[in-house]
């Protein structure tokens, strides 16, 4: 029945600042409703969507997490790209410094975590080739590649 996740919504403090942020990530503004203080971005060929909603000044936002699927090549360059674009990386990268993507061996996938202007926890994720591995610790992508090369020998 369920085939994918079509949309997700975030609360933001400053709609204009958040629109600028998501455009910096490469998303194209699809629609803005000024009187409702919201905006929508399509991802891909209108297959997914993000809605952002400005909350009243006195209201705290409910922070969320979601991930953008990216190619492994783009993921490998994403930390450098995020820093260049002054986008804040996650400080606690599962106990690791954010110097390269982190691998979840049980999937397997690699991820980089960062924040939007309101502290929502965002992620770039790329699925990795090969079988999952029963490893509980987080590995850097280079460590995962070394591990996979040893297993394949």
Backbone as ProteinMPNN parsed JSONL, in Angstrom:
{"seq_chain_A": "XXXXXXXXXXXXXXXXXXXXXXXXXXXXXXXXXXXXXXXXXXXXXXXXXXXXXXXXXXXXXXXXXXXXXXXXXXXXXXXXXXXXXXXXXXXXXXXXXXXXXXXXXXXXXXXXXXXXXXXXXXXXXXXXXXXXXXXXXXXXXXXXXXXXXXXXX", "coords_chain_A": {"N_chain_A": [[0.805, -1.19, 0.0], [1.663, 1.51, 1.062], [3.942, 3.49, -0.675], [5.892, 5.482, -0.719], [7.162, 8.356, 1.092], [5.375, 11.19, 0.78], [5.166, 13.915, 1.625], [6.443, 16.262, 4.045], [6.351, 18.438, 6.884], [7.578, 21.463, 8.328], [8.036, 23.56, 11.163], [8.88, 26.967, 11.326], [10.716, 29.927, 12.315], [11.193, 32.235, 10.817], [9.961, 32.843, 7.839], [10.963, 33.885, 5.37], [13.772, 33.699, 5.72], [14.001, 30.923, 5.974], [13.032, 30.056, 3.483], [15.076, 31.054, 1.87], [17.184, 29.45, 2.857], [16.38, 26.785, 2.108], [16.318, 27.083, -0.645], [19.022, 27.526, -1.039], [19.901, 24.975, -0.545], [19.209, 23.86, -2.903], [16.592, 23.383, -3.55], [13.573, 24.146, -5.274], [11.32, 26.765, -4.972], [7.958, 26.058, -4.849], [5.418, 27.054, -4.206], [4.029, 29.798, -2.443], [2.229, 31.004, 0.319], [1.307, 33.868, 1.448], [-0.556, 35.004, 3.304], [-1.074, 32.864, 4.988], [1.391, 32.341, 5.891], [3.236, 30.369, 4.866], [5.147, 28.032, 2.867], [5.972, 25.983, 0.038], [7.992, 23.376, -1.239], [8.885, 21.429, -3.989], [10.403, 18.233, -4.352], [12.517, 16.64, -6.531], [10.744, 15.271, -9.278], [8.155, 16.422, -8.606], [7.576, 14.431, -6.818], [7.915, 14.359, -4.13], [7.493, 16.514, -1.264], [8.172, 19.431, 0.684], [6.799, 21.311, 3.238], [6.888, 24.486, 4.743], [6.177, 26.284, 7.648], [5.575, 29.3, 9.169], [5.665, 30.103, 12.558], [3.857, 31.881, 15.148], [5.536, 34.645, 16.73], [5.892, 34.375, 19.574], [5.607, 31.672, 19.964], [7.15, 28.532, 20.457], [9.047, 26.469, 18.239], [8.398, 23.142, 17.027], [10.856, 20.985, 16.771], [12.104, 18.946, 14.115], [13.163, 15.949, 12.344], [14.455, 14.908, 9.229], [15.469, 13.232, 6.182], [17.326, 13.813, 3.177], [17.634, 12.118, 0.188], [20.596, 11.5, -1.541], [23.149, 11.273, -4.111], [25.995, 9.076, -3.807], [28.394, 10.244, -4.571], [27.752, 12.99, -4.329], [27.184, 13.03, -1.594], [29.711, 12.46, -0.546], [31.033, 14.848, -1.01], [29.562, 16.593, 0.459], [30.024, 17.63, 3.11], [32.104, 19.47, 2.823], [30.777, 21.167, 1.032], [28.564, 22.039, 2.575], [29.905, 23.45, 4.619], [31.137, 25.469, 3.086], [28.878, 26.85, 2.264], [28.072, 27.898, 4.612], [26.431, 26.41, 6.34], [25.349, 24.911, 9.217], [26.884, 22.108, 10.568], [26.032, 19.024, 12.235], [26.99, 18.861, 15.582], [27.339, 16.669, 17.257], [28.071, 13.921, 15.997], [27.103, 11.207, 16.191], [28.988, 10.622, 18.146], [31.247, 11.098, 16.724], [33.506, 13.273, 14.966], [32.353, 15.618, 12.516], [33.761, 14.938, 9.919], [33.707, 13.317, 7.737], [31.269, 11.341, 5.892], [29.055, 9.314, 7.922], [28.546, 5.853, 8.502], [25.804, 3.655, 8.605], [25.877, 0.529, 9.274], [24.01, -1.527, 9.339], [22.131, -1.035, 7.389], [22.986, -1.075, 4.441], [23.993, 2.341, 4.784], [25.112, 5.723, 4.203], [25.585, 8.831, 5.889], [25.235, 12.403, 6.38], [24.813, 14.919, 8.733], [23.039, 17.937, 9.446], [21.893, 21.301, 10.227], [18.905, 23.301, 9.882], [18.03, 26.856, 9.776], [16.428, 27.012, 12.095], [17.133, 24.967, 13.748], [16.157, 22.464, 13.079], [16.827, 19.082, 12.484], [18.547, 17.937, 9.881], [19.375, 15.716, 7.158], [21.629, 14.314, 4.816], [21.486, 11.445, 2.877], [22.748, 8.39, 1.584], [22.249, 5.34, 0.052], [24.215, 2.402, 0.333], [26.096, 0.108, -1.69], [26.07, -3.473, -1.552], [25.857, -5.995, 1.077], [24.191, -5.679, 4.273], [25.893, -5.222, 7.448], [26.498, -6.662, 10.636], [27.179, -4.578, 12.701], [27.532, -2.578, 15.463], [28.763, -0.148, 16.105], [29.368, 3.199, 14.907], [30.743, 3.926, 11.779], [33.177, 5.753, 9.915], [32.865, 6.645, 6.475], [35.187, 5.975, 5.012], [36.306, 4.044, 6.722], [34.308, 2.092, 6.571], [34.553, 1.384, 3.874], [37.133, 0.245, 3.919], [36.598, -1.94, 5.645], [34.692, -3.346, 4.069], [36.299, -4.02, 1.89], [38.079, -5.834, 3.1], [36.313, -7.875, 3.817], [35.449, -8.748, 1.335], [37.699, -9.935, 0.287]], "CA_chain_A": [[0.0, 0.0, 0.0], [2.507, 2.708, 1.109], [5.031, 3.401, -1.64], [6.942, 6.41, -0.31], [6.696, 9.477, 1.886], [5.163, 12.265, -0.178], [5.454, 15.251, 2.135], [6.672, 16.513, 5.455], [6.199, 19.861, 7.172], [8.407, 21.996, 9.392], [7.739, 24.875, 11.713], [10.033, 27.868, 11.246], [10.524, 31.236, 12.947], [11.28, 33.3, 9.814], [9.66, 32.204, 6.556], [11.886, 34.344, 4.323], [15.088, 33.112, 6.001], [13.917, 29.487, 5.684], [12.951, 29.91, 2.024], [16.448, 31.257, 1.376], [17.957, 28.269, 3.234], [16.031, 25.626, 1.283], [16.774, 27.376, -2.008], [20.468, 27.307, -1.01], [20.088, 23.52, -0.651], [18.925, 23.461, -4.277], [15.169, 23.155, -3.768], [12.887, 25.237, -5.967], [10.063, 27.151, -4.348], [6.812, 25.699, -5.683], [4.27, 27.9, -3.919], [4.071, 30.524, -1.174], [0.952, 31.597, 0.699], [1.71, 34.903, 2.407], [-1.514, 35.201, 4.399], [-0.971, 31.725, 5.917], [2.805, 32.291, 6.26], [3.781, 29.043, 4.559], [5.717, 27.849, 1.539], [6.13, 24.578, -0.334], [9.063, 23.044, -2.174], [8.871, 20.077, -4.533], [11.68, 17.537, -4.452], [12.457, 15.784, -7.707], [9.693, 15.526, -10.256], [6.919, 16.543, -7.832], [7.35, 13.146, -6.16], [7.92, 14.619, -2.704], [7.317, 17.92, -0.987], [8.386, 19.961, 2.031], [6.072, 22.529, 3.566], [7.423, 25.195, 5.9], [5.117, 27.1, 8.241], [6.059, 30.233, 10.172], [4.855, 30.126, 13.768], [3.851, 33.195, 15.792], [6.801, 34.993, 17.391], [5.962, 33.875, 20.951], [5.486, 30.204, 19.975], [8.34, 27.722, 20.182], [8.827, 25.512, 17.153], [8.618, 21.727, 17.297], [11.941, 20.586, 15.873], [11.903, 17.672, 13.419], [14.273, 15.351, 11.599], [14.192, 14.149, 8.01], [16.655, 13.023, 5.362], [17.28, 13.954, 1.728], [18.414, 11.122, -0.523], [21.559, 12.091, -2.474], [24.09, 10.303, -4.665], [27.171, 8.87, -2.968], [29.367, 11.277, -4.944], [27.338, 14.243, -3.689], [27.349, 12.866, -0.151], [31.141, 12.533, -0.249], [31.435, 16.255, -1.087], [28.566, 17.423, 1.149], [30.551, 18.345, 4.28], [32.813, 20.624, 2.28], [29.769, 22.05, 0.446], [27.809, 22.644, 3.673], [30.769, 24.445, 5.259], [31.292, 26.581, 2.143], [27.619, 27.576, 2.247], [27.829, 28.339, 5.987], [25.338, 25.631, 6.923], [25.906, 24.308, 10.433], [26.907, 20.651, 10.683], [25.723, 18.476, 13.551], [28.18, 18.798, 16.432], [27.437, 15.318, 17.795], [27.913, 13.06, 14.83], [27.13, 9.878, 16.792], [30.258, 10.492, 18.841], [32.343, 11.321, 15.774], [33.601, 14.602, 14.37], [31.776, 15.617, 11.165], [34.831, 15.118, 8.933], [33.285, 12.557, 6.563], [29.984, 10.676, 6.172], [28.966, 8.219, 8.893], [27.86, 4.691, 7.925], [24.944, 2.765, 9.375], [26.207, -0.748, 8.644], [22.85, -2.429, 9.289], [21.266, -0.738, 6.233], [23.969, -0.073, 4.806], [23.843, 3.68, 4.225], [26.029, 6.73, 4.741], [24.837, 10.06, 6.159], [25.808, 13.63, 6.915], [23.756, 15.627, 9.456], [23.198, 19.38, 9.533], [20.72, 21.99, 10.771], [18.34, 24.47, 9.209], [18.174, 28.014, 10.672], [15.658, 26.855, 13.325], [17.616, 23.82, 14.509], [15.653, 21.177, 12.615], [17.935, 18.163, 12.214], [18.42, 17.453, 8.51], [20.353, 14.678, 6.83], [21.834, 13.798, 3.466], [21.703, 10.003, 3.017], [22.969, 7.626, 0.365], [22.311, 3.902, 0.277], [25.479, 1.823, -0.118], [26.027, -1.213, -2.304], [26.506, -4.586, -0.714], [24.994, -6.495, 2.14], [24.354, -5.074, 5.6], [26.821, -5.884, 8.371], [26.044, -6.599, 12.021], [28.155, -3.753, 13.423], [26.792, -1.587, 16.238], [29.428, 1.149, 16.151], [29.307, 4.025, 13.706], [32.003, 3.965, 11.05], [33.305, 6.721, 8.836], [32.747, 6.0, 5.165], [36.484, 5.38, 4.661], [36.432, 2.819, 7.524], [33.382, 1.133, 5.976], [35.155, 0.899, 2.626], [38.206, -0.674, 4.313], [35.934, -3.128, 6.161], [34.094, -4.073, 2.93], [37.391, -4.596, 1.088], [38.579, -6.998, 3.831], [35.279, -8.918, 3.745], [35.365, -9.24, -0.034], [38.922, -10.67, -0.094]], "C_chain_A": [[0.857, 1.266, 0.0], [3.696, 2.509, 0.177], [6.183, 4.346, -1.324], [6.336, 7.457, 0.61], [6.569, 10.665, 0.957], [5.536, 13.631, 0.385], [5.742, 15.23, 3.622], [6.606, 18.017, 5.653], [7.06, 20.243, 8.371], [7.849, 23.315, 9.881], [9.021, 25.697, 11.67], [9.689, 29.187, 11.922], [10.463, 32.361, 11.921], [11.124, 32.669, 8.438], [10.653, 32.606, 5.481], [13.269, 33.719, 4.493], [15.092, 31.614, 5.653], [13.78, 29.221, 4.192], [14.338, 30.051, 1.419], [17.313, 30.028, 1.654], [17.654, 27.093, 2.308], [16.368, 25.853, -0.189], [18.283, 27.183, -2.105], [20.782, 25.811, -1.121], [19.788, 23.01, -2.057], [17.458, 23.159, -4.546], [14.546, 24.384, -4.409], [11.549, 25.496, -5.28], [8.919, 26.855, -5.306], [5.648, 26.66, -5.468], [4.437, 28.544, -2.548], [2.693, 31.134, -0.934], [1.249, 32.604, 1.809], [0.741, 35.037, 3.575], [-1.5, 34.05, 5.405], [0.458, 31.531, 6.412], [3.387, 30.894, 6.083], [4.307, 29.02, 3.13], [5.946, 26.363, 1.311], [7.216, 24.429, -1.387], [8.838, 21.623, -2.672], [10.286, 19.532, -4.544], [11.56, 16.591, -5.626], [11.333, 16.217, -8.627], [8.322, 15.528, -9.567], [6.553, 15.241, -7.12], [7.318, 13.279, -4.645], [7.854, 16.124, -2.485], [7.651, 18.227, 0.473], [7.539, 21.217, 2.151], [6.712, 23.176, 4.772], [6.378, 26.217, 6.349], [5.71, 27.991, 9.322], [5.104, 30.237, 11.359], [4.851, 31.547, 14.339], [5.122, 33.407, 16.619], [6.943, 34.386, 18.78], [5.917, 32.351, 21.042], [6.828, 29.545, 19.671], [8.034, 26.78, 19.02], [9.046, 24.091, 17.66], [9.658, 21.246, 16.286], [11.708, 19.169, 15.355], [13.214, 17.177, 12.817], [13.73, 14.729, 10.326], [15.443, 14.138, 7.163], [16.347, 13.228, 3.892], [18.157, 12.863, 1.12], [19.307, 11.827, -1.546], [22.457, 10.982, -3.029], [25.291, 10.178, -3.727], [28.252, 9.9, -3.298], [29.03, 12.608, -4.284], [27.513, 14.17, -2.178], [28.815, 13.028, 0.245], [31.653, 13.969, -0.242], [30.587, 17.157, -0.187], [29.113, 18.191, 2.351], [31.273, 19.606, 3.828], [31.808, 21.651, 1.736], [28.969, 22.761, 1.536], [28.635, 23.728, 4.363], [30.924, 25.678, 4.373], [30.046, 27.459, 2.12], [27.159, 28.006, 3.639], [26.586, 27.705, 6.599], [25.94, 24.798, 8.044], [25.758, 22.789, 10.424], [26.528, 20.241, 12.102], [27.011, 18.362, 14.35], [28.408, 17.393, 16.965], [27.085, 14.349, 16.678], [28.006, 11.611, 15.279], [28.486, 9.606, 17.441], [31.469, 10.7, 17.96], [32.331, 12.764, 15.292], [33.005, 14.545, 12.958], [32.833, 15.896, 10.095], [34.585, 14.317, 7.656], [31.974, 11.848, 6.903], [30.127, 9.521, 7.16], [28.131, 7.093, 8.274], [27.036, 3.968, 8.988], [25.064, 1.401, 8.702], [25.001, -1.66, 8.478], [21.958, -2.166, 8.083], [21.853, -1.256, 4.91], [23.704, 1.255, 4.075], [24.881, 4.594, 4.861], [25.269, 8.046, 4.847], [25.733, 11.194, 6.626], [24.644, 14.421, 7.508], [24.078, 17.115, 9.568], [21.883, 19.991, 9.989], [20.209, 23.073, 9.832], [18.442, 25.65, 10.178], [17.437, 27.884, 12.006], [16.072, 25.641, 14.15], [16.964, 22.501, 14.156], [16.841, 20.345, 12.153], [17.726, 17.533, 10.839], [19.573, 16.513, 8.19], [20.413, 14.506, 5.326], [22.138, 12.316, 3.652], [21.872, 9.374, 1.643], [23.042, 6.149, 0.734], [23.601, 3.368, -0.341], [25.243, 0.459, -0.74], [26.481, -2.274, -1.306], [25.523, -4.919, 0.38], [25.209, -5.72, 3.433], [25.365, -5.865, 6.422], [26.31, -5.665, 9.784], [27.11, -5.9, 12.864], [27.362, -2.669, 14.15], [27.443, -0.208, 16.226], [29.273, 1.883, 14.816], [30.698, 4.064, 13.084], [32.002, 5.174, 10.125], [33.222, 5.956, 7.517], [34.061, 5.347, 4.751], [36.716, 4.084, 5.451], [35.516, 1.722, 6.984], [33.99, 0.535, 4.702], [36.305, -0.066, 2.915], [37.623, -1.997, 4.811], [35.386, -3.976, 5.002], [35.184, -4.725, 2.078], [37.982, -5.822, 1.764], [37.602, -8.168, 3.722], [35.254, -9.54, 2.367], [36.59, -10.03, -0.469], [38.837, -12.128, 0.249]], "O_chain_A": [[0.798, 2.034, -0.96], [4.374, 1.483, 0.234], [7.335, 4.037, -1.631], [5.133, 7.441, 0.874], [7.569, 11.11, 0.394], [6.163, 14.43, -0.311], [5.345, 14.32, 4.35], [6.782, 18.783, 4.706], [7.247, 19.458, 9.3], [7.266, 24.086, 9.118], [10.108, 25.188, 11.943], [8.516, 29.526, 12.082], [9.754, 33.345, 12.131], [12.049, 32.034, 7.931], [11.141, 31.747, 4.748], [13.869, 33.261, 3.52], [16.068, 31.103, 5.103], [14.354, 28.258, 3.684], [14.731, 29.263, 0.558], [18.088, 29.607, 0.795], [18.575, 26.47, 1.78], [16.674, 24.899, -0.903], [18.781, 26.727, -3.134], [21.791, 25.423, -1.711], [20.078, 21.855, -2.373], [17.107, 22.726, -5.643], [14.938, 25.516, -4.126], [10.761, 24.581, -5.042], [8.907, 27.34, -6.437], [4.968, 27.041, -6.421], [4.925, 27.914, -1.61], [2.075, 31.698, -1.836], [1.421, 32.229, 2.969], [1.172, 35.17, 4.72], [-1.878, 34.243, 6.56], [0.717, 30.666, 7.249], [3.95, 30.313, 7.011], [3.963, 29.865, 2.304], [6.094, 25.588, 2.256], [7.34, 25.245, -2.3], [8.624, 20.711, -1.873], [11.249, 20.276, -4.723], [10.603, 15.82, -5.709], [11.021, 17.404, -8.73], [7.444, 14.734, -9.907], [5.381, 14.976, -6.851], [6.765, 12.425, -3.952], [8.123, 16.91, -3.394], [7.442, 17.406, 1.366], [7.56, 22.079, 1.273], [7.049, 22.486, 5.734], [5.78, 26.917, 5.532], [6.286, 27.492, 10.289], [3.891, 30.359, 11.193], [5.752, 32.332, 14.041], [5.702, 32.453, 17.138], [8.028, 33.921, 19.13], [6.169, 31.797, 22.112], [7.542, 29.947, 18.753], [6.895, 26.348, 18.844], [9.793, 23.872, 18.613], [9.371, 21.118, 15.096], [11.183, 18.31, 16.065], [14.221, 17.884, 12.788], [12.672, 14.098, 10.336], [16.365, 14.924, 7.383], [15.271, 12.876, 3.41], [19.314, 12.712, 1.513], [18.831, 12.653, -2.326], [22.513, 9.885, -2.473], [25.564, 11.086, -2.941], [28.948, 10.376, -2.401], [29.909, 13.279, -3.744], [27.942, 15.14, -1.552], [29.123, 13.66, 1.255], [32.614, 14.275, 0.465], [30.859, 18.353, -0.078], [28.687, 19.322, 2.583], [31.07, 20.682, 4.391], [31.965, 22.853, 1.951], [28.721, 23.963, 1.432], [28.119, 24.806, 4.658], [30.849, 26.806, 4.86], [30.146, 28.677, 1.973], [26.016, 28.423, 3.828], [25.8, 28.364, 7.279], [26.915, 24.074, 7.844], [24.656, 22.258, 10.29], [26.683, 21.014, 13.047], [28.008, 17.832, 13.86], [29.554, 16.967, 17.112], [25.919, 14.017, 16.466], [28.871, 10.867, 14.819], [29.053, 8.521, 17.309], [32.601, 10.501, 18.402], [31.278, 13.397, 15.219], [33.14, 13.53, 12.275], [32.814, 16.942, 9.448], [35.18, 14.601, 6.617], [31.605, 11.761, 8.075], [31.157, 8.851, 7.227], [27.13, 7.351, 7.605], [27.498, 3.709, 10.1], [24.426, 1.149, 7.68], [24.974, -2.485, 7.565], [21.101, -2.993, 7.774], [21.073, -1.938, 4.246], [23.259, 1.283, 2.927], [25.451, 4.285, 5.908], [24.417, 8.35, 4.011], [26.815, 10.987, 7.177], [23.607, 14.578, 6.863], [25.231, 17.503, 9.76], [20.879, 19.292, 10.123], [20.975, 23.682, 9.086], [18.901, 25.465, 11.305], [17.783, 28.58, 12.961], [15.425, 25.323, 15.147], [17.181, 21.507, 14.849], [17.752, 20.858, 11.503], [16.839, 16.699, 10.656], [20.606, 16.515, 8.861], [19.391, 14.544, 4.641], [22.961, 11.958, 4.494], [21.227, 9.771, 0.673], [23.802, 5.758, 1.62], [24.026, 3.823, -1.403], [24.312, -0.256, -0.369], [27.189, -1.983, -0.343], [24.517, -4.24, 0.586], [26.286, -5.169, 3.66], [25.653, -7.026, 6.129], [25.755, -4.612, 10.096], [27.838, -6.532, 13.628], [26.605, -1.927, 13.524], [26.745, 0.801, 16.328], [29.078, 1.278, 13.762], [31.701, 4.215, 13.782], [30.956, 5.573, 9.613], [33.483, 4.754, 7.469], [34.041, 4.255, 4.184], [37.264, 3.125, 4.908], [35.904, 0.554, 6.942], [33.94, -0.677, 4.489], [36.442, -1.084, 2.236], [38.109, -3.064, 4.434], [35.599, -5.188, 4.967], [35.016, -5.846, 1.6], [38.357, -6.771, 1.076], [38.016, -9.315, 3.553], [35.056, -10.749, 2.241], [36.543, -10.726, -1.483], [39.778, -12.879, -0.006]]}, "name": "protein", "num_of_chains": 1, "seq": "XXXXXXXXXXXXXXXXXXXXXXXXXXXXXXXXXXXXXXXXXXXXXXXXXXXXXXXXXXXXXXXXXXXXXXXXXXXXXXXXXXXXXXXXXXXXXXXXXXXXXXXXXXXXXXXXXXXXXXXXXXXXXXXXXXXXXXXXXXXXXXXXXXXXXXXXX"}
